[in-house]
Amino acid sequence: MPQETAVYTHGHHESVLRSHTWRTAANSAAYLIGELRPGMRVLDIGCGPGTITADLAALVPGGHVTGVDRAPDILEQARAFAAERGLANADFAVADVHALDFADDSFDVVHAHQVLQHVGDPVQALSEMRRVCRPGGTVAARDSDYGAFTWFPDIPALDEWQRLYSTVARANGGEPDAGRRLLSWARAAGFTDITASAAAWCFATGQERAWWSGLWADRTTASGYAKIAVEGGHTTAQQLSALAAGWREWGERPDAWFMVPHGEILCRA
């Protein structure tokens, strides 16, 4: 069975985790919450620091949630977060979504948030998610769509940032416009009962603008993405600094607004 071949574009720099640890079931998996019931077994793929995983565990009392990620180091943070929340029904393990180390029909719900955009074969990933989900269970995925990101005011550096990010992500083997492709990928993976939807994050208050622009300014110059972008010959450190300045310029505008759209799918296994 194929193994992961894509490179995770962002890495786990502090500027990346600033975003990841903000995520909750409410702001990142609301479309899934209605599917959850006490006693369920849930697999959370690409769990990162575990904030969504912990929320899912709290939503299935008497059940169990397993969070998996390809990066062993980040799982230590996820375990610590679950322990801090007092959640005894969550565990964590290293896994590759292309070849999951679980038996067929092991889970009631299999969930992946912002994962399929980064993998080498999203159809194979969804097929594996389907394999480990029991018949009648739910496979859920949510991914952003970088090509549909929208903001105001027009800042030329952000146009260049969007173009560069997409170039780097595709060079790494991923698909940054995954949100719009989830339905087609699910159909290609053999699902026939699919509910497709969309939702968005919006950053428009002063606090939200400062947070969003700051983490992307830092991510643009200091994260794994920055290293890959330069070493891959896609840009220079000086050009990345200019893009980061554009992010800060946007964040300082009192009328600034930014929308991150997401595609979502709920698939009956």
C-alpha positions, -999 to 999 in steps of 0.1 A, spaced: 0 0 0 14 35 -8 31 54 19 32 92 24 53 110 -2 42 146 3 61 170 25 41 188 53 45 224 41 41 242 74 61 222 99 55 228 136 72 261 143 56 281 171 39 304 145 22 274 131 12 260 165 -2 294 173 -29 286 148 -33 249 154 -38 253 192 -66 279 185 -87 252 167 -116 236 185 -144 213 175 -167 244 176 -146 265 152 -132 237 130 -155 207 131 -190 221 137 -203 202 107 -193 169 125 -207 175 160 -242 164 152 -228 130 142 -212 123 175 -229 101 202 -218 88 236 -199 56 235 -185 61 200 -150 52 189 -134 81 169 -102 83 149 -88 119 145 -62 119 117 -35 146 116 -44 156 152 -14 179 157 -14 194 192 -47 177 200 -71 205 207 -98 192 184 -91 157 195 -97 166 231 -130 183 222 -141 152 203 -132 130 233 -154 152 256 -183 149 231 -183 110 232 -185 102 269 -181 65 275 -164 62 241 -128 67 230 -109 89 206 -75 80 190 -55 109 176 -28 101 151 -1 122 134 30 116 113 51 138 137 60 120 170 71 152 187 38 170 183 20 140 199 37 146 232 20 180 232 -13 164 224 -10 139 252 -2 167 277 -32 187 265 -56 158 269 -41 151 304 -46 188 313 -82 185 303 -86 154 324 -96 132 295 -90 95 301 -107 84 269 -81 97 244 -48 82 232 -23 91 205 -1 73 180 21 79 150 3 69 117 3 75 79 -32 81 66 -22 63 33 -17 30 53 -34 31 87 -23 5 112 -59 -3 123 -82 -32 115 -111 -29 92 -143 -14 108 -125 -2 139 -142 32 143 -176 48 143 -162 81 130 -130 89 111 -121 126 110 -94 146 93 -91 184 96 -67 202 72 -50 170 63 -60 160 27 -44 192 13 -10 180 25 -10 143 14 4 127 -17 -28 108 -26 -60 121 -10 -81 95 -27 -60 67 -12 -62 85 22 -100 86 20 -101 50 10 -81 41 41 -104 62 62 -133 43 48 -116 9 54 -112 16 91 -147 30 96 -175 6 104 -203 1 79 -228 29 84 -202 51 102 -190 85 92 -159 96 74 -155 134 78 -130 158 62 -126 196 62 -99 215 43 -93 251 35 -90 264 -1 -61 288 -5 -71 299 -40 -104 311 -26 -89 331 3 -103 366 2 -92 398 20 -95 435 21 -78 459 15 -58 449 -15 -22 445 -4 0 435 -34 23 415 -11 -6 392 -1 -13 385 -37 23 374 -41 21 354 -8 -9 335 -21 8 327 -54 40 316 -37 23 295 -11 4 276 -37 35 270 -58 54 257 -28 26 235 -15 22 218 -50 60 214 -53 58 195 -20 32 171 -34 1 187 -19 -30 205 -32 -36 239 -15 -71 242 -31 -83 210 -15 -116 224 -2 -132 225 -36 -120 190 -44 -132 171 -14 -165 159 -30 -147 147 -61 -120 129 -40 -147 112 -19 -165 100 -50 -133 87 -64 -127 68 -32 -160 50 -36 -183 69 -14 -218 73 -27 -237 88 3 -219 122 7 -230 155 23 -209 183 11 -209 217 27 -187 248 33 -179 271 62 -154 299 68 -131 315 93 -133 353 93 -108 376 109 -121 411 112 -117 425 148 -86 443 159 -75 414 180 -82 389 152 -63 409 127 -33 413 149 -33 375 157 -38 363 121 -14 388 105 12 382 131 13 344 129 14 345 91 42 372 91 62 349 114 53 318 95 64 334 62 99 340 75 106 314 102 86 282 97 93 251 78 74 266 49 100 294 47 129 270 47 113 248 20 104 279 -1 140 291 -2 157 258 -5 134 248 -33 144 279 -53 109 294 -52 119 326 -35 146 343 -13 148 352 23 146 389 13 115 383 -7 99 365 22 107 394 45 89 417 21 58 394 21 59 393 59 59 431 59 28 430 37 11 408 63 19 433 90 7 462 68 -26 444 63 -30 437 101 -25 474 109 -54 485 88 -85 492 109 -108 481 80 -89 449 72 -109 417 68 -98 382 59 -119 351 50 -106 315 49 -132 292 32 -133 255 38 -149 226 20 -164 199 42 -177 164 36 -196 138 57 -195 104 40 -215 74 51 -192 44 50 
